[in-house]
Amino acid sequence: MCGIYENEVHGVTLGCLNENPEIEIGRHIFVGSKASWEVMPDGVTQYQEHAPENP
C-alpha cells in the first residue's frame, strides 16, 4: 500500500519491504489514537492528529 497525492507516490507502507530501507522516523502523526502498546521513539516530533501543512 502507498500514499498517492496528485498522481505521485508519497509514501510506502514499510511492512511491504523485504530489506532494511535504512531510514529514520522523521515524525509521528495521529499519536492521539495510537495503540496502547505502541512505543514512540525519543526525539521524534509527534502530532496528536495530522501534521501542519508547513511543520
KAWO-V873817 format. One record per run of one state. SS is the DSSP state (H for helix, E for strand, C for the rest). FROM is the first residue (numbers start at 1). LEN is the number of residues. If there is no record, write none. Layout:
ss=SS from=FROM len=LEN
ss=SS from=FROM len=LEN
This chain:
ss=C from=1 len=1
ss=E from=2 len=4
ss=C from=6 len=2
ss=E from=8 len=5
ss=C from=13 len=1
ss=H from=14 len=3
ss=C from=17 len=10
ss=E from=27 len=2
ss=C from=29 len=2
ss=H from=31 len=3
ss=C from=34 len=11
ss=E from=45 len=2
ss=C from=47 len=9
